Structure formats: structure tokens, C-alpha cells
Amino acid sequence: MMVIAHLLGFVLIFIACTFDFMHLALMPEKIQYVLDIPSLIIVVLPTIYYAISVHGWKSYGNSWKALLGSVKNIDKGQLEPTRLCLRDLGNLSLIWGILGTFVGAILMLREMESVLSQGSLFPAVAISLITLFYGIILYMLCVVSKSRIERRLVE
């Protein structure tokens, strides 16, 4: 059920990002505006690195089990370390999203003259904010999985 909820969420995000409200049509070519691989790397790789270095491979692997929906397959003794790993994954993804936004803003402000000569500041601001978008998406996934583990801990 969890996998279906995650897939539905991503489909809705895809539709929201590619929908043209002026013509009431889907325009899949607009996905390029929210898919930025360097920004994704800035958020995901350090988050994963810190989670593995703090919690170890076992808790990190169990956090992926929880993210993909199989909390019942995690041993009772591993639930608390997995919950802590998911908590840190979510918090770190937000932190790296904010840091990526700051780095993008600094780079944009450093090159303000060239950005303004291109005619618009908005594309540079959009790229600067996309890391925060990725951080929030990862945070939401981790919070949902963490709450499922917390419910199982209470049982």
C-alpha cells in the first residue's frame, strides 16, 4: 500500500509540474524545469553519506525497506535504529536542500550582471530553489515511513 501511495504522490507531482493551466493540457516537456540532476546530487548524496556514516549500513538498508513499504519485514530490535535513521535522513535532506538553495543564490548573486543581461532573473531563481524542492520531497517520504515505524513500535 505504501508503494502505491508513493507512486501516486509522484504522479501527482509530475502532473502538477507539467500541466499547462492556460491551455488545460499536459505538457511533458515541462518536466525539464523540475528535473535538475546536479541539484538532485547536491541533496541526495550527502544525505545518504551522513546517514550511513552515523547509523551504519543495516539501519540504512532497513530505512529503504520502510520507504518502499515493508515495515513488517524489519526485526523488532531494528525498529528504533531504523526510525532514528529515517529521522536523520529527513532532517538532513531538508538541511542539504536549504544549503543548495543558499549556494545557488550565492552563485546567482555573484553573476548578477550576466543573469540580468539574459533578460530575466526567474530561471536563475528557479534553479536556486529546486534543491529545496528535492529536500522537501525526500523529507516527506522519510516522515511517512518514520511514522509507520513509530506505530509499529507502539504495538
N, CA and C atoms as a LAMMPS dump frame, in Angstrom:
ITEM: TIMESTEP
0
ITEM: NUMBER OF ATOMS
465
ITEM: BOX BOUNDS ff ff ff
-5.0000000000000000e+02 5.0000000000000000e+02
-5.0000000000000000e+02 5.0000000000000000e+02
-5.0000000000000000e+02 5.0000000000000000e+02
ITEM: ATOMS id mol type element x y z
1 1 1 N 0.816 -1.191 0
2 1 2 C 0 0 0
3 1 3 C 0.864 1.262 0
4 2 1 N 1.992 1.18 0.717
5 2 2 C 2.872 2.346 0.811
6 2 3 C 3.479 2.684 -0.547
7 3 1 N 3.86 1.668 -1.303
8 3 2 C 4.445 1.901 -2.62
9 3 3 C 3.429 2.589 -3.527
10 4 1 N 2.179 2.175 -3.435
11 4 2 C 1.127 2.788 -4.246
12 4 3 C 0.95 4.254 -3.86
13 5 1 N 1.001 4.545 -2.556
14 5 2 C 0.868 5.934 -2.105
15 5 3 C 2.028 6.785 -2.607
16 6 1 N 3.255 6.246 -2.547
17 6 2 C 4.412 6.986 -3.053
18 6 3 C 4.299 7.221 -4.556
19 7 1 N 3.919 6.183 -5.292
20 7 2 C 3.77 6.329 -6.744
21 7 3 C 2.687 7.348 -7.09
22 8 1 N 1.576 7.293 -6.379
23 8 2 C 0.507 8.255 -6.617
24 8 3 C 0.985 9.676 -6.329
25 9 1 N 1.746 9.836 -5.264
26 9 2 C 2.292 11.154 -4.944
27 9 3 C 3.2 11.671 -6.042
28 10 1 N 4.089 10.805 -6.553
29 10 2 C 4.994 11.23 -7.619
30 10 3 C 4.242 11.523 -8.914
31 11 1 N 3.2 10.751 -9.198
32 11 2 C 2.385 11.013 -10.392
33 11 3 C 1.696 12.373 -10.267
34 12 1 N 1.162 12.668 -9.083
35 12 2 C 0.513 13.967 -8.883
36 12 3 C 1.508 15.12 -8.994
37 13 1 N 2.716 14.931 -8.465
38 13 2 C 3.746 15.964 -8.601
39 13 3 C 4.108 16.15 -10.075
40 14 1 N 4.238 15.032 -10.813
41 14 2 C 4.542 15.106 -12.243
42 14 3 C 3.452 15.863 -12.99
43 15 1 N 2.199 15.543 -12.686
44 15 2 C 1.088 16.217 -13.356
45 15 3 C 1.08 17.703 -13.01
46 16 1 N 1.302 18.019 -11.735
47 16 2 C 1.302 19.43 -11.328
48 16 3 C 2.43 20.205 -11.996
49 17 1 N 3.565 19.545 -12.2
50 17 2 C 4.71 20.236 -12.803
51 17 3 C 4.597 20.356 -14.316
52 18 1 N 3.825 19.504 -14.945
53 18 2 C 3.754 19.514 -16.405
54 18 3 C 2.413 20.014 -16.943
55 19 1 N 1.512 20.398 -16.077
56 19 2 C 0.195 20.839 -16.536
57 19 3 C 0.255 22.299 -16.962
58 20 1 N -0.288 22.582 -18.134
59 20 2 C -0.374 23.95 -18.638
60 20 3 C -1.777 24.468 -18.328
61 21 1 N -1.869 25.344 -17.358
62 21 2 C -3.166 25.828 -16.91
63 21 3 C -3.818 26.782 -17.907
64 22 1 N -3.022 27.388 -18.767
65 22 2 C -3.589 28.294 -19.765
66 22 3 C -4.373 27.531 -20.828
67 23 1 N -3.851 26.367 -21.235
68 23 2 C -4.487 25.586 -22.295
69 23 3 C -5.142 24.313 -21.774
70 24 1 N -5.076 24.097 -20.461
71 24 2 C -5.638 22.908 -19.816
72 24 3 C -5.166 21.627 -20.497
73 25 1 N -3.854 21.497 -20.595
74 25 2 C -3.266 20.321 -21.233
75 25 3 C -1.973 19.939 -20.517
76 26 1 N -1.658 18.641 -20.597
77 26 2 C -0.377 18.17 -20.064
78 26 3 C 0.715 18.437 -21.086
79 27 1 N 1.825 18.939 -20.626
80 27 2 C 2.968 19.208 -21.498
81 27 3 C 4.197 18.552 -20.868
82 28 1 N 4.455 17.263 -21.188
83 28 2 C 5.558 16.534 -20.546
84 28 3 C 6.927 17.181 -20.733
85 29 1 N 7.097 18.007 -21.763
86 29 2 C 8.401 18.646 -21.961
87 29 3 C 8.714 19.65 -20.851
88 30 1 N 7.716 20.03 -20.058
89 30 2 C 7.954 20.952 -18.947
90 30 3 C 8.645 20.281 -17.76
91 31 1 N 8.788 18.96 -17.783
92 31 2 C 9.436 18.261 -16.67
93 31 3 C 10.893 18.693 -16.541
94 32 1 N 11.465 19.211 -17.615
95 32 2 C 12.854 19.68 -17.557
96 32 3 C 13.019 20.832 -16.572
97 33 1 N 11.941 21.524 -16.251
98 33 2 C 12.034 22.638 -15.312
99 33 3 C 12.203 22.171 -13.871
100 34 1 N 11.765 20.958 -13.56
101 34 2 C 11.893 20.459 -12.188
102 34 3 C 12.86 19.289 -12.071
103 35 1 N 13.441 18.863 -13.17
104 35 2 C 14.407 17.77 -13.124
105 35 3 C 15.792 18.348 -13.389
106 36 1 N 16.56 18.496 -12.326
107 36 2 C 17.899 19.053 -12.415
108 36 3 C 18.839 18.103 -11.675
109 37 1 N 19.601 17.326 -12.432
110 37 2 C 20.443 16.278 -11.855
111 37 3 C 21.492 16.832 -10.888
112 38 1 N 22.219 17.91 -11.204
113 38 2 C 23.186 18.42 -10.216
114 38 3 C 22.532 18.821 -8.89
115 39 1 N 21.357 19.406 -8.94
116 39 2 C 20.658 19.77 -7.705
117 39 3 C 20.23 18.531 -6.934
118 40 1 N 19.808 17.506 -7.658
119 40 2 C 19.431 16.249 -7.011
120 40 3 C 20.634 15.611 -6.327
121 41 1 N 21.783 15.673 -6.979
122 41 2 C 23.008 15.123 -6.397
123 41 3 C 23.405 15.899 -5.144
124 42 1 N 23.248 17.222 -5.161
125 42 2 C 23.595 18.051 -4.005
126 42 3 C 22.774 17.649 -2.783
127 43 1 N 21.544 17.232 -2.973
128 43 2 C 20.682 16.87 -1.848
129 43 3 C 20.846 15.402 -1.463
130 44 1 N 20.805 14.499 -2.426
131 44 2 C 20.704 13.073 -2.117
132 44 3 C 22.026 12.463 -1.644
133 45 1 N 23.113 12.7 -2.352
134 45 2 C 24.369 12.026 -1.995
135 45 3 C 24.891 12.374 -0.603
136 46 1 N 24.971 13.649 -0.202
137 46 2 C 25.436 13.917 1.166
138 46 3 C 24.483 13.383 2.23
139 47 1 N 23.184 13.409 1.949
140 47 2 C 22.21 12.879 2.901
141 47 3 C 22.445 11.396 3.132
142 48 1 N 22.631 10.65 2.045
143 48 2 C 22.892 9.215 2.16
144 48 3 C 24.215 8.963 2.866
145 49 1 N 25.24 9.73 2.522
146 49 2 C 26.554 9.552 3.137
147 49 3 C 26.486 9.743 4.651
148 50 1 N 25.851 10.824 5.09
149 50 2 C 25.764 11.077 6.528
150 50 3 C 24.922 10.022 7.233
151 51 1 N 23.843 9.577 6.621
152 51 2 C 23.005 8.556 7.253
153 51 3 C 23.776 7.251 7.424
154 52 1 N 24.543 6.866 6.419
155 52 2 C 25.327 5.634 6.525
156 52 3 C 26.441 5.799 7.548
157 53 1 N 27.107 6.948 7.553
158 53 2 C 28.226 7.126 8.476
159 53 3 C 27.762 7.21 9.927
160 54 1 N 26.572 7.718 10.186
161 54 2 C 26.083 7.831 11.559
162 54 3 C 25.388 6.553 12.019
163 55 1 N 24.57 5.946 11.173
164 55 2 C 23.727 4.831 11.606
165 55 3 C 24.175 3.462 11.102
166 56 1 N 25.056 3.402 10.152
167 56 2 C 25.524 2.121 9.64
168 56 3 C 24.663 1.601 8.5
169 57 1 N 25.205 0.575 7.853
170 57 2 C 24.552 0.023 6.672
171 57 3 C 23.242 -0.677 6.998
172 58 1 N 23.168 -1.358 8.143
173 58 2 C 21.966 -2.136 8.463
174 58 3 C 20.75 -1.218 8.641
175 59 1 N 20.917 -0.164 9.443
176 59 2 C 19.798 0.767 9.649
177 59 3 C 19.446 1.489 8.354
178 60 1 N 20.479 1.818 7.566
179 60 2 C 20.219 2.485 6.293
180 60 3 C 19.45 1.56 5.346
181 61 1 N 19.847 0.299 5.277
182 61 2 C 19.124 -0.666 4.444
183 61 3 C 17.692 -0.86 4.91
184 62 1 N 17.504 -0.916 6.233
185 62 2 C 16.147 -1.038 6.768
186 62 3 C 15.313 0.207 6.484
187 63 1 N 15.962 1.362 6.423
188 63 2 C 15.202 2.576 6.108
189 63 3 C 14.664 2.512 4.682
190 64 1 N 15.409 1.885 3.777
191 64 2 C 14.891 1.704 2.417
192 64 3 C 13.739 0.714 2.395
193 65 1 N 13.819 -0.318 3.251
194 65 2 C 12.678 -1.234 3.36
195 65 3 C 11.438 -0.468 3.811
196 66 1 N 11.624 0.424 4.779
197 66 2 C 10.489 1.208 5.28
198 66 3 C 9.985 2.177 4.216
199 67 1 N 10.903 2.795 3.467
200 67 2 C 10.488 3.729 2.415
201 67 3 C 9.706 3.028 1.316
202 68 1 N 10.072 1.779 1.043
203 68 2 C 9.393 1.038 -0.02
204 68 3 C 8.173 0.277 0.482
205 69 1 N 7.878 0.401 1.779
206 69 2 C 6.602 -0.089 2.254
207 69 3 C 6.573 -1.375 3.031
208 70 1 N 7.686 -2.009 3.325
209 70 2 C 7.636 -3.289 4.027
210 70 3 C 8.181 -3.157 5.449
211 71 1 N 7.485 -2.412 6.286
212 71 2 C 7.9 -2.22 7.678
213 71 3 C 7.793 -3.525 8.453
214 72 1 N 6.887 -4.4 8.061
215 72 2 C 6.699 -5.669 8.772
216 72 3 C 7.897 -6.595 8.625
217 73 1 N 8.711 -6.404 7.603
218 73 2 C 9.883 -7.259 7.394
219 73 3 C 11.094 -6.834 8.217
220 74 1 N 10.984 -5.747 8.973
221 74 2 C 12.095 -5.274 9.792
222 74 3 C 11.968 -5.9 11.175
223 75 1 N 13.08 -6.437 11.695
224 75 2 C 13.08 -7.048 13.026
225 75 3 C 12.679 -6.025 14.073
226 76 1 N 12.02 -6.509 15.131
227 76 2 C 11.599 -5.616 16.22
228 76 3 C 12.788 -4.888 16.834
229 77 1 N 13.922 -5.569 16.955
230 77 2 C 15.104 -4.958 17.549
231 77 3 C 15.726 -3.879 16.681
232 78 1 N 15.417 -3.885 15.393
233 78 2 C 15.977 -2.898 14.467
234 78 3 C 15.042 -1.723 14.194
235 79 1 N 13.848 -1.747 14.796
236 79 2 C 12.884 -0.68 14.51
237 79 3 C 13.356 0.685 15.013
238 80 1 N 13.874 0.735 16.245
239 80 2 C 14.307 2.027 16.795
240 80 3 C 15.496 2.603 16.026
241 81 1 N 16.56 1.815 15.731
242 81 2 C 17.642 2.384 14.91
243 81 3 C 17.177 2.819 13.518
244 82 1 N 16.239 2.09 12.943
245 82 2 C 15.716 2.464 11.626
246 82 3 C 14.912 3.754 11.714
247 83 1 N 14.135 3.902 12.785
248 83 2 C 13.371 5.142 12.989
249 83 3 C 14.308 6.339 13.113
250 84 1 N 15.385 6.161 13.871
251 84 2 C 16.358 7.247 14.027
252 84 3 C 17.046 7.573 12.7
253 85 1 N 17.336 6.537 11.92
254 85 2 C 17.966 6.752 10.613
255 85 3 C 17.024 7.522 9.688
256 86 1 N 15.741 7.158 9.681
257 86 2 C 14.77 7.873 8.852
258 86 3 C 14.586 9.312 9.323
259 87 1 N 14.606 9.511 10.635
260 87 2 C 14.509 10.877 11.167
261 87 3 C 15.671 11.726 10.66
262 88 1 N 16.878 11.153 10.751
263 88 2 C 18.054 11.897 10.306
264 88 3 C 18.076 12.077 8.79
265 89 1 N 17.633 11.059 8.043
266 89 2 C 17.55 11.203 6.583
267 89 3 C 16.638 12.366 6.204
268 90 1 N 15.477 12.45 6.855
269 90 2 C 14.555 13.541 6.562
270 90 3 C 15.126 14.894 6.926
271 91 1 N 15.687 14.989 8.128
272 91 2 C 16.252 16.272 8.567
273 91 3 C 17.431 16.688 7.7
274 92 1 N 18.297 15.737 7.374
275 92 2 C 19.459 16.06 6.545
276 92 3 C 19.058 16.456 5.129
277 93 1 N 18.008 15.839 4.601
278 93 2 C 17.577 16.225 3.254
279 93 3 C 17.092 17.672 3.239
280 94 1 N 16.394 18.087 4.296
281 94 2 C 15.981 19.493 4.378
282 94 3 C 17.184 20.415 4.502
283 95 1 N 18.144 20.029 5.344
284 95 2 C 19.336 20.858 5.534
285 95 3 C 20.096 21.009 4.222
286 96 1 N 20.306 19.898 3.511
287 96 2 C 21.042 19.982 2.245
288 96 3 C 20.243 20.718 1.18
289 97 1 N 18.911 20.625 1.226
290 97 2 C 18.098 21.412 0.305
291 97 3 C 18.26 22.902 0.545
292 98 1 N 18.279 23.294 1.816
293 98 2 C 18.471 24.709 2.15
294 98 3 C 19.877 25.157 1.783
295 99 1 N 20.879 24.32 2.082
296 99 2 C 22.256 24.671 1.716
297 99 3 C 22.409 24.812 0.202
298 100 1 N 21.78 23.918 -0.55
299 100 2 C 21.825 24.024 -2.008
300 100 3 C 21.171 25.299 -2.502
301 101 1 N 20.087 25.708 -1.844
302 101 2 C 19.437 26.964 -2.202
303 101 3 C 20.361 28.144 -1.934
304 102 1 N 21.042 28.115 -0.786
305 102 2 C 21.988 29.196 -0.475
306 102 3 C 23.139 29.238 -1.472
307 103 1 N 23.685 28.077 -1.805
308 103 2 C 24.784 28.039 -2.776
309 103 3 C 24.309 28.572 -4.122
310 104 1 N 23.115 28.158 -4.551
311 104 2 C 22.57 28.668 -5.81
312 104 3 C 22.352 30.168 -5.776
313 105 1 N 21.878 30.682 -4.639
314 105 2 C 21.668 32.129 -4.524
315 105 3 C 22.997 32.881 -4.543
316 106 1 N 24.006 32.325 -3.876
317 106 2 C 25.323 32.969 -3.875
318 106 3 C 25.897 33.005 -5.286
319 107 1 N 25.817 31.883 -5.989
320 107 2 C 26.326 31.845 -7.362
321 107 3 C 25.541 32.789 -8.269
322 108 1 N 24.242 32.862 -8.043
323 108 2 C 23.416 33.745 -8.856
324 108 3 C 23.764 35.209 -8.58
325 109 1 N 23.933 35.552 -7.318
326 109 2 C 24.256 36.939 -6.978
327 109 3 C 25.654 37.325 -7.435
328 110 1 N 26.557 36.347 -7.454
329 110 2 C 27.915 36.626 -7.925
330 110 3 C 27.907 36.978 -9.408
331 111 1 N 27.041 36.34 -10.146
332 111 2 C 26.951 36.561 -11.59
333 111 3 C 25.714 37.379 -11.954
334 112 1 N 25.318 38.285 -11.083
335 112 2 C 24.08 39.042 -11.28
336 112 3 C 24.076 39.824 -12.59
337 113 1 N 25.197 40.354 -12.969
338 113 2 C 25.259 41.145 -14.196
339 113 3 C 24.928 40.29 -15.422
340 114 1 N 25.491 39.086 -15.478
341 114 2 C 25.213 38.223 -16.63
342 114 3 C 23.793 37.679 -16.579
343 115 1 N 23.273 37.437 -15.368
344 115 2 C 21.893 36.959 -15.242
345 115 3 C 20.922 38.024 -15.733
346 116 1 N 21.16 39.263 -15.351
347 116 2 C 20.266 40.341 -15.782
348 116 3 C 20.413 40.65 -17.265
349 117 1 N 21.604 40.425 -17.821
350 117 2 C 21.785 40.672 -19.251
351 117 3 C 21.036 39.643 -20.1
352 118 1 N 20.734 38.484 -19.511
353 118 2 C 19.957 37.477 -20.234
354 118 3 C 18.485 37.86 -20.298
355 119 1 N 18.083 38.848 -19.517
356 119 2 C 16.724 39.345 -19.617
357 119 3 C 15.819 38.991 -18.458
358 120 1 N 16.136 37.958 -17.692
359 120 2 C 15.244 37.575 -16.616
360 120 3 C 16.023 36.933 -15.479
361 121 1 N 15.571 37.207 -14.3
362 121 2 C 16.17 36.635 -13.103
363 121 3 C 15.485 35.329 -12.716
364 122 1 N 14.276 35.088 -13.214
365 122 2 C 13.466 33.968 -12.766
366 122 3 C 14.06 32.588 -13.031
367 123 1 N 14.671 32.297 -14.186
368 123 2 C 15.274 30.969 -14.357
369 123 3 C 16.383 30.69 -13.342
370 124 1 N 17.174 31.697 -13.027
371 124 2 C 18.242 31.503 -12.043
372 124 3 C 17.665 31.254 -10.653
373 125 1 N 16.593 31.94 -10.312
374 125 2 C 15.944 31.726 -9.017
375 125 3 C 15.326 30.335 -8.965
376 126 1 N 14.741 29.885 -10.061
377 126 2 C 14.131 28.555 -10.101
378 126 3 C 15.168 27.469 -9.867
379 127 1 N 16.317 27.577 -10.508
380 127 2 C 17.38 26.591 -10.304
381 127 3 C 17.882 26.655 -8.867
382 128 1 N 17.922 27.852 -8.308
383 128 2 C 18.376 28.009 -6.932
384 128 3 C 17.414 27.335 -5.95
385 129 1 N 16.128 27.343 -6.242
386 129 2 C 15.135 26.789 -5.317
387 129 3 C 14.868 25.301 -5.51
388 130 1 N 15.324 24.726 -6.606
389 130 2 C 14.977 23.335 -6.895
390 130 3 C 15.583 22.364 -5.878
391 131 1 N 16.731 22.712 -5.284
392 131 2 C 17.312 21.825 -4.267
393 131 3 C 16.414 21.761 -3.038
394 132 1 N 15.786 22.865 -2.693
395 132 2 C 14.853 22.855 -1.569
396 132 3 C 13.645 21.977 -1.889
397 133 1 N 13.189 22.015 -3.126
398 133 2 C 12.087 21.15 -3.571
399 133 3 C 12.452 19.68 -3.381
400 134 1 N 13.652 19.292 -3.81
401 134 2 C 14.091 17.904 -3.641
402 134 3 C 14.218 17.536 -2.17
403 135 1 N 14.728 18.449 -1.356
404 135 2 C 14.853 18.186 0.077
405 135 3 C 13.503 17.966 0.734
406 136 1 N 12.513 18.756 0.34
407 136 2 C 11.173 18.621 0.921
408 136 3 C 10.528 17.309 0.492
409 137 1 N 10.7 16.913 -0.764
410 137 2 C 10.139 15.643 -1.238
411 137 3 C 10.73 14.476 -0.445
412 138 1 N 12.052 14.454 -0.298
413 138 2 C 12.702 13.384 0.459
414 138 3 C 12.278 13.423 1.922
415 139 1 N 12.121 14.607 2.475
416 139 2 C 11.681 14.742 3.866
417 139 3 C 10.287 14.142 4.05
418 140 1 N 9.374 14.431 3.128
419 140 2 C 8.015 13.891 3.239
420 140 3 C 8.018 12.372 3.19
421 141 1 N 8.828 11.792 2.311
422 141 2 C 8.911 10.338 2.237
423 141 3 C 9.417 9.754 3.551
424 142 1 N 10.424 10.384 4.128
425 142 2 C 11.004 9.879 5.377
426 142 3 C 10.045 10.033 6.55
427 143 1 N 9.298 11.128 6.604
428 143 2 C 8.361 11.345 7.713
429 143 3 C 7.253 10.299 7.695
430 144 1 N 6.734 9.991 6.526
431 144 2 C 5.67 8.994 6.424
432 144 3 C 6.185 7.628 6.869
433 145 1 N 7.361 7.246 6.418
434 145 2 C 7.914 5.945 6.791
435 145 3 C 8.266 5.901 8.272
436 146 1 N 8.773 7.004 8.796
437 146 2 C 9.118 7.062 10.22
438 146 3 C 7.865 6.903 11.071
439 147 1 N 6.744 7.531 10.667
440 147 2 C 5.518 7.376 11.45
441 147 3 C 4.979 5.958 11.4
442 148 1 N 5.173 5.273 10.291
443 148 2 C 4.747 3.873 10.221
444 148 3 C 5.555 3.022 11.183
445 149 1 N 6.847 3.301 11.287
446 149 2 C 7.686 2.556 12.231
447 149 3 C 7.288 2.89 13.665
448 150 1 N 6.988 4.146 13.945
449 150 2 C 6.569 4.531 15.297
450 150 3 C 5.274 3.84 15.688
451 151 1 N 4.344 3.692 14.74
452 151 2 C 3.107 2.95 15.027
453 151 3 C 3.409 1.502 15.347
454 152 1 N 4.349 0.915 14.62
455 152 2 C 4.7 -0.487 14.878
456 152 3 C 5.419 -0.634 16.216
457 153 1 N 6.189 0.36 16.621
458 153 2 C 6.86 0.314 17.92
459 153 3 C 5.859 0.338 19.071
460 154 1 N 4.746 1.036 18.885
461 154 2 C 3.724 1.123 19.926
462 154 3 C 2.992 -0.204 20.079
463 155 1 N 2.845 -0.942 18.993
464 155 2 C 2.112 -2.228 19.023
465 155 3 C 2.763 -3.231 19.934
